[in-house]
């Protein structure tokens, strides 16, 4: 049971975190695996490769910088919509290793959904934050997201029960935020289309 819970937390944690910070997720999982602090399943051990770590690290720096500049962060998020969500689905499937094909499809669907919920909550929030003329709220949001991803992954890797509690809290927050973000995005669209 513990192994199943740990695998599910790893799959969910990687998918969710990918929706917020894909390259940080890859770099953190790969580094912890390479250092021997985290035992990745064989299907994810490729993340420990120096080449994968190098590319993920470089893209982590690019994303870190892009995410601190109002406007650039929203453009980055728009592009990342086509990368983060499929990556979350793939990582979720890979975290479970070789399982029944039906469960592989379920893992991919749930992983993609978790990545999408995290991504759209982040992207919508940041688009609205960017309407503020000062950059400090953007920086605070960006650094907060990085801290949340690090803490969430730490829980997923080492404290699966805590991860699931945090996941439920995140999903409740996302459900509460989504209508507000939708109204805010409609307002923003009307403001810039007139």
C-alpha positions, 0 to 999 in steps of 0.5 A: 500500500505504501508503494502504491501511495508513494507512486501515486503521489510522485505521479500527481506531484510531478504532473501538478508541479509541471503545470506551474514550473516544468523545468524546475520540476524536471531539474529538482527530480533529476538532481535529487535522484542523481544525488541518491536522495530520491529513488526514481522509477526506472522510467524516470531515471533519464531525468538524472542524466547530465544532459537532461539536467543541463538542458532542464537547468538552462531552461529553468534559468530562462523560465526564472528570468522570463517569469519576473518580467510583467507581460513576458511572463504571460507570453511565456505562459501562453507558449508553455500551455502547449508544453506543460500540460502534455509534459505533466501527462507524460511524467504522470505515466512515467512515474507509475512505470509499467502498469496495465494499459488502462491505468496508463491512460487513466494516469495520463488523463489525470496527470494532464488534468492536474497539470492543466488546472495548475497551469491555467490557475497560474496563467490566469492569476498572472495575467490579472496581476500584470494589470498592476503597473508596479512589478513587485506584485509580479515578483512576489507571485513568481517567487511564491510559485517557486516556493510552492512548487519546491514545497509541493514536490518535497511533500510528493517525494517524501510525505505522500499523505501530506501531498494528497492533503495539499492537493485537495487544498489546491483543488479547492482553491482552484475551484474557488479562483476559477470563476473569479479568474474567468470574470477577470479575464473577460474584463481584461479582454473587453478592456483591451478590445475597445 
